[in-house]
Amino acid sequence: MTRTHTVAFSELTRVLPWSLRALGYPLGTADRGSHVIATAAALDPTTLDDVAQLGHRPAEGFRLTREAAGGLVIEADGVSLLEIGPVVMDHFAAYAEDAGTLHCRIVGADDIGLLPAILLIGADYGLGSLALVRKDGEMAWSGAEPEDGSVVLHGASGQGAPDRPRSQNPTIETWLRKANPAPGEILLLVTSGNLGLDRSGSIETVDARVVLQAHAKGIPVSANTLQAFYDLETRTWMPSSERSRGQAGFTVPKEQAK
């Protein structure tokens, strides 16, 4: 049986920036990304297990282009959503009020499990967001929007659940009918107004105040995953030469190891 620890939200946001730095993410990106990861873990603790397997950030980074219709296309090439997602939401927040709705196609991003936490960034800006992604050949979707002084997350799962929601907003409904993400793609729509989702049927709604509960009670993390993050943190601070590593206590001298 895998041991599980309950770790404070603040401890995750302390160690994760240095863990991500070890994987090649710039300091500002790693710091903001740590909060995205901790928020995603508050919603689904198993997200941390996937993040612990994250590889080194591709040196080339991601590429962003603008479509004629005003949408964005991002070629991620393996860059994590922890870096791409906040940038996209910042962009949407700057232009959504004038545009009404904006959309984005993200191709080849890692850590798709962070999507709900990314949508919460949009909700904090007062935006409603919908994301569609194809997982294992099936469509999955999630949404987030402000409501009654809080934020709600929408989604659907299980047998009989719709592969996409319905909306009373004609613009959003048209986009939903046409949206068809290919494997490895995320299709994202953001609106300055309400999503107008039809909540009947199998749509699940979660109050994002569960994140506040995680701040108060902590987040369950497997021992292996937690150790992986600490190992990455150690790598960030570890001196570069063998002699320096020994003097700093990161390695055992050969004569003592015998």
KAPE-V530119 format. One record per backbone hydrogen bond with DSSP energy under -1.0 kcal/mol. NH is the residue of the N-H (numbers start at 1). CO is the residue of the C=O. If there is no record, write none. Layout:
# KAPE-V530119
nh->{NH:NH}
co->{CO:CO}
This chain:
# KAPE-V530119
nh->{5:7:12:13:15:16:19:20:21:22:24:25:30:31:32:33:34:36:37:38:39:40:41:42:43:44:47:48:50:51:52:53:54:57:61:63:65:67:70:72:73:74:75:76:78:79:81:83:84:85:88:89:90:91:92:93:94:95:96:99:100:101:102:104:105:106:107:108:110:114:115:118:119:120:122:123:124:125:126:127:128:129:130:131:132:133:135:138:140:142:143:144:145:147:150:152:153:154:155:161:168:173:174:175:176:177:178:179:185:186:187:188:189:190:191:192:198:204:206:208:210:211:213:214:215:216:217:218:219:221:223:226:227:228:229:230:231:232:233:234:235:236:237:238:245:246:247:248:250:257:258}
co->{221:219:8:9:11:12:15:16:17:18:21:20:26:27:28:29:30:32:33:34:35:36:37:38:39:40:44:45:46:47:48:50:51:23:58:75:73:71:67:103:65:105:63:107:108:76:110:80:80:81:84:85:86:87:88:89:90:91:92:95:96:99:190:188:72:186:74:184:79:111:112:114:115:116:118:119:120:121:123:122:191:144:189:142:187:140:138:135:133:131:154:129:152:150:147:145:206:143:204:158:196:169:170:171:172:173:174:175:182:106:132:104:130:102:128:100:166:155:153:151:207:208:209:210:211:212:213:214:7:5:3:222:223:224:225:226:227:228:229:230:231:232:233:234:241:242:243:244:245:253:254}
